Amino acid sequence: EGALKLAKRHTGRTGLVSALNSYHGSTHGALSITGSEGFKNSYRPLLPGVAHLRYNELADLQLITHDTAAVILETVQGEAGVRLPQPGYLPAVRQRCTEVGALLVLDEIQCGFGRTGTQWAFEQFGVVPDILVCAKGMGGGMPIGAFISSPEIMVGFQTNPILGHCTTFGGHPVSCAASLATLQVIQEENLLAGVAAKAARLRTGLVHPAIREVRNCGLLMAVEFDSFEVLKPIIDRALAEEGILTDWFLFCDNSLRIAPPLTITEAEIDAAVTGLLRAIQ
């Protein structure tokens, strides 16, 4: 919500562009840019002036115009089933935004804070956003979220009106302390250095005739099966019999979600893989 307000304030525009099968939240503005009509139609009318492009389709960048305040994308699409940007896609989006004066907002609520092996996923794809949105792993389990931008853009919230964006619990000291501790642990224990090897260990173990594909960016992973009808009993057994917390993706219900903590050990990975393979059987 804050990122949308900031983009509109900075550009003086109202148009918004996001991706089909994106998920940005369930509050009014975030729901408006979420790319699934099934999640939205019970709550219409929502924000006007929202267009949806197909992720990774360069032809759809024409939807970004001089009326666009912001383009909001997940750096790695999460609820679409872990879809990575193709080479050159995000730089092309960045270039188009710059050409027309729109802001690029990257939603890293799922893929930020080291989940993909770098502090921010966008570091791997050759772009820098104008506004960055983060949460989830930011708090190490405590509730906290943020949107980040340059002083030149954030200054728009200082006047007319004063306190242009504020929240009742924003900056709560306990959540902020938890977030600082999380960041310190990530850095001091060099957790990012182990993400690639841990992801590779998971991929190496997840081999079964029923598995159609494994997609991942670091420790954000989707294991695809033929259908939801095949997947649902596997999830039920993983939860009830193996003690493995997993589910499917909102917009990709034939894929199982794997997103372990960055602190997961090799022994825990091996135990989880063994349990998942038993659940598949």
N, C-alpha and C positions, 0 to 999 in steps of 0.2 A: 504493500500500500504506500509506504513512504517513497519507494523508488518511482512509482507511477506519478505521485504528486510532484516529486522533484523534477522529473523529466518534463512534465507539462508546464511547471513554473519556469524552468530554465529556457525552454524553447518557445513558450507562448503558443504552443500547438496542442491539439487534443487527440490526434490520431495515434493509435497503438497497433503494433504488429507483433504477433507471437506465432508459435508453431502449432500445427495440428498434433494431437496426442501429447501436448505438453501439460504439465501439472505445476501450478504456481501457488495453490492454496484455495481455501473455501470462503474467505471473506469477500466482500462485494467486488472490489476492484480486481483482486487476484483471481476470483472465479470468472470474471469477465474475460480475462486473457487466457484462461485455461482452455486447452484445445480439444474438449470433448463435450458435445452438445448434451449427451446423456447426463452429465453432471450439472448442467446449467439450466435446462429448460424449465425446471420447476421453480426457478427463482427469477425469471425474466419479468420485466425488462432490466437488463444489466447496463453496463456502460456502453454508450454508442461509439461508433467510429473505430471498432476493433476488427482487424483483418487477420486471417490465419494463413500462413504459408506452409508449404511442405518442407520439413527439415531435410537438408542436404540437396534440395532442388534449386539450382542456380537461377532457373527461369523465373522462379517466384519472387526473386528480389525486386522485380518491378513493382511489387506491392508496397515497397518502401518509397515514399514520395516526399515532396516538400511540405505535405500536410502531416507527416509523421513526427510525433514527439519522441517516440522511443520504439526500438525493437527489443523485445524481451525474449531471450532464449535460455534454455538450460544448456550449459556448455556440453554436458553429456546428458542426453535425454534419459531420465530415470524411469518414470512410470510407463513410458513407451517400450520398456524392456531393455534398457542399457544400449542406447543407440549412439555411437560415436560420430562426431563430425568427420566427413570425408576430407582428405587432404585439399587444402585451399578453400574449403567452404567458409569457415569463420573469417579468414582474411577478406574474402569477397563480401561477406556481410558487413564487416568493419569498413571496407572501402565505400560501399554503397551508403552506409549511414553518414560517413564523413562527407560524401558528395552532396547529399541533400540536407545536411544539417540536423539529422536525427541523432539521438543518443543511443548508444548500445548498452543495454542492461543485460548482464549475465547472471542467471540464477544458479548459484552454487550451493543451495541449501542441502542437497544430497551429496554432490560431488566435491565440495570444498573441504577445507581443514584436513588435508592429507589423504582423503579417501582414495584418490587415484594415484598416489605416489609423489605428487607435488603438493605444496601447500594449497595452491589453487589449480584446478584442472586447466584453466585457460593458458597457464604457462607452457603447456605442451602443444599448443595449437597456433602459436604465433600471433596472438591478438592481446590487446588490453582493453577492457570495457571502460565506458564512462561512469557507469554505476555497477557495483557488485553487491549481490544479495547473498547472505549466509545465515546459517542457523544450525540446527541438528547437532552435528559433531562439535560445533563451536562451544557447547556447554558441558561436554563430557557427561551428559545425562540430565543436566539442569536446563530449565527453559530459558533460552536467550536467542535473539536473532539480531541482525544488524543490516543496514545498507550503507555502503561505503562509496564515497566519491571525492573529487578534488575540492579544495577550498573554493575555487572559482565557481563551481556548480552548487556546492552546499550553501553558499552565502545567500542563495535565494530564500532560504527558510528564516533568515534573521529579521526581516522587516516586512511590513505590509501583508499580513499581520506579523507582529512579534510572536515568537513561538509558533512558527508556521507548521511545525509537526512535533507533537508531544504525545506521550502515552502515560497512563497511570503508573505502570510498573516498569517503564523504560529505565535502563541503567540500575536495576535492582542490585544492591551491593553483594548479596549472596551469589546470585547468578553470575555477576561480573567476576567475583573471586574464583568461582568454579571455572569460568572460561579462561581466566589468566592461568590458573593451575594446569588446565588442559593444554594450553599453548606451551607452557614451560615443559611439561612432560614430553610433548611431541618433539620439542627442540633438544632438550637435555638428553633424552634417551634415543635420539636420532631415529625415531620411529619410521620416518619416511623412507629411510634407506632400505628397510626390510619389506616394503610393500610389494615390489615387483617379484621377489623370490617367493613370498607367501602366496601371491596370486598364481604364480606358475605351479606351485605345489598343489594348489586346489585344482587347477586345470588338468594337471597330469593325472590326478587321481579320479577325476570325474569322467570316466570312460565306461559307457554301457550302451548296448544296442538300442535302448529306448531313448537315449539322449541324442537329439538332432543337432544341437549347436550349443556352444558355450561362448557368450560374449562378455567381455569385461574391459574395464579401464581401471587398472589397479585392483583394489578390493571392493569394487562395485561390479557385481557379476550377475548374469542371467543364464540359467540353464534351461534350454528350450526342449519341449516335448511335442508330441503330435497334436495334442488338444488339451483343453481344460479338463475334459473327462478322464484323460490319462493322468494329468498332473494332480488333480484334487486328492485322490486317495494317497498319492505319494506324500503330499504335504500333511495329510491327516496322520499317516504313520510316522512321519518324521517328528511331528509334534508329540503325539501320544506315546509312541513306543521308544523313540530315540532321544527325546529331550532336546531336539534341535528347533530353534525358533526360526521359522521361515514362512513365506507366503508367496502369492503371485503378484504380478504388477497390475495396476488399475487398468491400463490400456493394452496389456499383453498377457492375457490370462492363460497362455500355454507355456509360460516361462516361470521358473522358480527363482526366487530372490536369494542371493548370498551377499551379505554385507557385514562381515565380522568386524569386531574392534581391531584397531591397528595393533593392539598388544597381543593378539592371538599367537599362541606358540605353535611350533611344528607338530608337537604331540596333539594339541587340540585340533589342528587342521586334519591330521590323519584320523583322529577319532570321528570328526564330523563327516569326513568323506566316507569312512566305513559305515557310519550310521545312515547316511543318505543312500548309499548303494543298497543297503539292506531294505530301506524303505521303498526303493524302486522295485526290488524283487517282489 
